[in-house]
Amino acid sequence: MPEFHYDAISESGMIVSGSIEADSLEAAKNLLSSRGYIPTDVRAETPNARSELWTRIRERIEFVKAPQLILFTKQFRSMLHAGVPILRLFQVLEAQTDNRTLKRCIGDMSQDIKQGSTLYEAMEKHPAIFSPLYRSMIRAGEASGNVPDIMDRLIYIIEHEHRIKSDVRSALQYPMIVLFALFAAFFVLLTFVIPKFAMVFSRVGLQLPLPTRIAMALYSFLSAYWYIVLAVVAVIVIGLRYYFKTTNGKYVRDALILRLPILGPLFVKAIMSRFASIFAILQSSGVPVVTAMNILSGTIGNNAVAREFDRVREQVEEGQGIAVPLRSAKHFTPMVIDMIAIGEEAGNIDEMLKEISVHYDDEVNYAVRGLSDAIGPILVIGLAAVVGFFALAIFLPMWDLTKMVR
């Protein structure tokens, strides 16, 4: 579809510019007018192959980051609380947004809503920007009739998850640097240092010790078959990437993540916090349990847990309650199950779910803070193993050579 560049005046009198896709110049002007703009200059863009390539690259690079989505949601929430009409709201958001991808998304959503779509249906067309959690929360807000209140909790959730991800990334930054340094040292020693020492030792007829022979065997293998190693690694990476996009691949990947020694328990706690938080919001908003569980299935964020939860949902639909089916689920913790059971008996399940969410929020914060301390000993052991191996590979034959000289 052709693309047109435009300069226009918004309803608030602001001068806005950008690009729009339409079938013709007249269609582009009509589309701008339907968005509340007064077109002052609309012209067809005639991009060459280089500009088209650059546009695609720019769209891939300029994705919507979490802080930008949080700001968009806060502005959306504030204007909804102020009673701004939805179409006027989208016009203001489109004019204020600097990110081109998000700006284009807002314009498309505005057009969809004008054509009768709900807010959830408009967001569903942009899964790269709005996650299943985000869309499901909006759908729950529309179903209960309190989108502004739902967005208050949604802002808390996405801010909380963004902070957790940032903390985990910061905690893993030092270990990743150490691992990269270990790999670089291993490569340099194996490629440049060990062969020269081994050549000197072999000239004097010295019997090389086992660590040195292992290092030389690795060097000989890599120098002769490096292209095969690279090809195998590339095939494995590409194959796993495509496999993890399938339904079964996503399940296997997420199940393996939950079994990781240190990160697995952290992810389980984060999933329990998200589950309890969203479930509490849906329950307090008056959403029926079956509808809430349908929404929750797409917001858990882990396919292995979601598959277990789908089995629970089927049993709930048969009238078995919530706590009893949860006891057969693999990844739900005993605390979650017991507190939900108490909430069902007392008739205050939403309050119990809020308590669960607060508890696991604290658990996640403590786990993130201790992540570096937990990974530190493993890194020390790995560093000692690499350094010790190469120290033995180099210094054992030097010791033998010293004894031979004596």
Residue pairs with C-beta under 8 A, 6 or more apart in sequence:
1 21
1 22
1 23
2 21
2 22
2 23
2 24
2 44
2 45
3 19
3 20
3 21
3 44
3 45
3 47
4 19
4 20
4 21
4 22
4 25
4 28
4 42
4 43
4 44
4 45
5 17
5 18
5 19
5 42
5 43
5 44
5 45
6 17
6 18
6 19
6 20
6 28
6 32
6 37
6 39
6 41
6 42
6 43
7 15
7 16
7 17
7 39
7 40
7 41
7 42
8 15
8 16
8 17
8 32
8 37
8 38
8 39
8 40
8 42
9 15
9 16
9 37
9 38
9 40
10 16
10 36
10 37
10 91
10 95
11 36
11 37
11 88
11 91
12 91
12 92
12 95
14 95
16 37
16 94
16 95
18 100
18 103
18 104
19 45
20 28
20 31
20 32
20 107
22 28
22 31
25 42
25 43
25 44
28 42
29 39
29 42
31 111
32 39
32 42
33 39
34 111
34 114
35 91
35 94
35 107
35 110
35 111
36 87
36 88
36 91
47 55
58 100
59 100
59 101
62 99
62 100
62 101
63 101
63 128
64 99
64 101
64 102
64 105
64 128
64 129
66 158
66 162
66 165
67 162
68 97
68 99
68 102
69 102
69 129
69 134
69 158
70 155
70 158
70 159
70 162
72 93
72 97
72 102
73 151
73 154
73 155
73 158
74 155
75 92
75 93
75 96
76 89
76 93
76 151
77 148
77 151
77 152
77 155
79 89
79 92
79 93
80 89
80 147
80 148
80 151
81 148
84 92
86 113
86 119
87 110
87 113
87 114
90 106
90 107
90 109
90 110
90 113
91 110
93 106
94 103
94 106
94 107
94 110
97 103
97 106
101 129
102 129
105 126
105 129
108 122
108 125
108 126
109 119
109 122
109 123
109 125
109 126
112 121
112 122
112 125
113 119
113 122
118 142
119 138
119 142
119 147
120 135
120 138
120 139
120 142
123 129
123 130
123 134
123 135
123 138
124 130
124 135
127 135
130 138
132 298
132 299
132 301
133 157
133 158
133 274
133 278
133 298
133 299
133 301
134 154
134 158
135 298
136 278
136 295
136 296
136 298
136 299
137 150
137 151
137 153
137 154
137 157
137 278
137 281
137 295
137 299
138 147
138 150
138 151
138 154
139 295
140 150
140 281
140 282
140 285
140 287
140 292
140 295
141 147
141 148
141 149
141 150
141 151
141 285
143 287
143 291
144 150
144 282
144 285
144 286
144 287
146 285
149 285
150 281
150 285
153 277
153 281
157 274
157 277
157 278
160 361
161 270
161 274
164 270
164 364
164 365
164 368
167 368
167 369
168 266
168 368
168 371
171 368
171 371
171 372
171 375
172 371
172 375
174 372
175 372
175 375
175 379
178 379
178 383
179 379
179 382
182 382
182 383
182 386
185 386
186 386
186 390
189 390
190 215
190 218
190 219
190 222
191 219
191 222
191 223
193 390
193 394
194 212
194 215
194 216
194 219
194 390
194 393
194 394
195 216
195 219
197 212
197 394
197 397
197 398
198 208
198 212
198 215
198 216
198 397
201 208
201 212
201 397
201 401
202 208
204 401
204 404
206 397
206 400
206 401
206 404
207 400
208 216
208 397
209 392
209 393
209 396
209 397
209 400
211 389
211 392
211 393
211 396
212 392
212 393
212 394
212 396
212 397
214 393
215 389
215 390
215 393
222 229
242 249
243 249
244 250
244 252
244 253
247 303
250 303
251 303
251 304
251 307
253 303
254 302
254 303
254 304
254 305
255 303
255 304
257 263
257 264
257 267
257 302
258 264
258 267
258 268
258 302
258 304
258 305
258 331
260 267
262 371
262 374
262 375
263 371
265 367
266 364
266 367
266 368
266 371
267 302
268 331
268 333
269 360
269 363
269 364
269 367
270 360
270 364
271 300
271 301
271 302
271 305
271 331
272 332
272 333
272 336
272 356
272 360
273 356
273 357
273 360
273 361
273 363
273 364
274 299
274 300
274 301
275 296
275 300
275 309
275 336
276 336
276 353
276 354
276 356
276 357
276 360
277 353
277 354
277 357
278 295
278 296
278 299
279 292
279 296
279 353
280 350
280 351
280 353
280 354
280 357
282 291
282 292
282 295
282 296
283 289
283 292
283 349
283 350
283 353
284 350
287 295
289 316
289 322
290 313
290 316
290 317
293 309
293 312
293 313
293 316
294 313
296 309
297 306
297 309
297 310
297 313
298 306
300 306
300 309
302 331
304 331
305 331
305 332
308 329
308 330
308 331
308 332
309 329
311 325
311 328
311 329
312 322
312 325
312 326
312 328
312 329
315 324
315 325
316 322
316 325
321 344
322 340
322 344
322 349
323 337
323 338
323 340
323 341
323 344
324 341
326 332
326 336
326 337
326 340
327 337
335 356
335 359
336 356
339 352
339 353
339 355
339 356
340 349
340 352
340 353
340 356
342 352
343 349
343 350
343 351
343 352
343 353
346 352
